[in-house]
């Protein structure tokens, strides 16, 4: 369902997924396995009606998410807790619903998103770690996290980030507000994080590189 059909409810759900075996968030043609398609099929089966899910953003193939918001409309009278229980049973093991609750009729996950956070994990141990292969990039040499943190500290602010993206939008749309840029080491893992009101195409990936 789309829009706000009479007699229907708008529900907000928060999901987490291992993106390794997904072709990104957005529904694609040709039978591609995506997060949006998987959620819609599971919800449609559980609720016995066609469900369209709106995500707060689109992740690329192989990208993981922890706490991504989405919303959908349903005419079902099931309580959110019971709906969530049935949804979890219908979903594959690489995606889970973390929470579900009613939302106001005007809520739209994409347009109401206040901020987004991206995290990039680098493994700089001497040898690749098979337990980290899905979650981090092995770089093969010791990273200087202090120098990385100093560089990251220059990035926050509201400015034109076109030089740090592959965006094709009109130049007037290149301004974003980067709220934070962090670098943290945990053993042999260095995590680089960015939070902003929005990101240009490939902006976070280029800043992390």
N, C-alpha and C positions, 0 to 999 in steps of 0.2 A: 504494500500500500504506500502511496505517496500523499503528501499534503496533510490535511487534518480532516479525515472523513468523519461524518457525523456518527456518534456512538463509539468512536475509537479513542484509544489512549496513546499518548506519546511516552515512551520509556527510554531512559538513559541506561546504557550498559557500559561497563569498563572491562576491557579484555586484555589478556596477555597471550603472546604466542612466540613460538620458536619459528622464525621465518625461513629456516634453511630449505625446507621443501615446498615453500610457497613462491609463486611468481608475483609477489608483492601484495598490496592491499586490494587494489581496484579490480573489479570484475572485468575479465577479458574474454574475447571470443576464442573459438578453437579448443574449448575444453580445458583451458589452463586452470590450474589449481591456485586460487587466490583466497585471501582471508575473507574478503567481503562475500564472495560466492559461497564459501564454506559456512559462514554464519547465516546467510540468507537461506540456504538449503536446510540447515539444521532447525532454524526457527520456523520455517514454513512447514516442516514435517511435524514439529512439536505442536504448533498452533493450528495446523490444518487450514492455513490460508497463505496467500502469497505475501511475503515480507520483503521489503526493501530496507537495507541498512545503510545509514549515512555515517561515514567515518569523520573524525576530526582532522584527519590528514591521510596522506597516501604514502605508504612505505614501499621501497623498491624490493625487488627479488632478493631473498636471503637476509633481509633486515628483520631483526627481532623487535618486539615491543613489550613493555611492561607498564600497563596503565593507560592504554589508548581508549579514548571515549568514542562512543557511537550512539546513535538513537534510531528508533524505528516506531512505526505506528501499528497497533493491533486492535482488533475488536474483541480479543479474548478477555474473559473475566478472571482468568487465573491470577492469583496473587503473585507478585514479582518473585518471592522466595521459591514458590513451587515452580514457576516458569524457569527460574534459574537452575533449579535442581534437574528438571527435565532436559534443559538445554545442555548442561554439563554431560549428561548421559548420552546425548546425541552427537556431541562434538568429538573429533579425533583427539588423541593425546597431546598433539603439539599446539593446541589452542584451548584456552579456558576463559570462562566468564568470571571475573573477580567480584563484580557487584552489579546489581540491577535495581532501579527505583523509578517511580513515576517522575516525569518531567513536565514543566508547564507547556501548554500547547505551542508557544512560540519558540521553544528551544530547538536549535539546530546545531548539531555537534561541530560542524565545520565553521559556521559563522559566529558561534558563541565561544570558540576556543580563545582563551586569554593568553596562553603561552604554550610553547612546545620545547621539549628538551631532547637533545641528541647526545648519545654517549658513544665514544669510540675507545676500544680496549686494545692495547698493544702489549704483546708478551715479549719481553727482552731477555728471557733466560737463554742459556747457552745452547739448549736443544729444544726442538719443538715439543710441546706438551699435548699428547693426544686428547686429554680431557678438556683442553682449551680450544681445540680446533674449530668448534662451532661458534665460539664466543669472542675470540680475539685474533689479531693478526700477529704472527711471529715475525719479528724484525731482525733477529739474529745478532744484534749488538746492543750494548748497554745504552739506554736513552738518558739524556740529561734532563731530568724532570724540572730542575730549578730553572734552566734556560727556557724550557717550554712554558713554564708557569709565568715567567717574566714576559714572554712574547704574548701569551694569552691575556695578560692583564691590560694590554694596550687595545684590546678589541671591543670591550663593552661600550655601549653608547648608541645613539640614534644617528645614523649616517647612511650614505650611499655605499652599499656593499657590492656594487656591480663588478669591481675588480676581483672579488673573491667568490665569484659564481659563474655559472654558465647560462645565466638567465637570458631569455630572449624578449622579455617584456619591454614596453616603452620605458625610456630612461626615467620618467617621472615615478615609476613604480619600483625603483631600485632601493628606496629607503626602508630600512628595517631597524628595529630597536633591539639590540642585543643586551639582554639583562645581565648575563653572567657568562664567564668563560673560566673553567677550572681545570687544573691538572693535579691528579692525585696518584701516588704510588701505593700499591698494596703488594708487597713482595716483588715478584717478577712481572706484575701487571701494572701498566701505567694507563690510567683512564682519563681521557680528555672529554669534558662535557661542555655543552653550550645550551643556554636557555634564551629564547627570544620570543617576541610577539608573533613572529613568523619568519620563515627562511626563504631565500631565493633558491632557484634550482641548483642543486649541488653545493650550496653555500657552506653548510656544516661540514661536508666531506672535504672540501677544499681547505677550510680553515684547520681541520684536524691534520691534514697532510703537511 
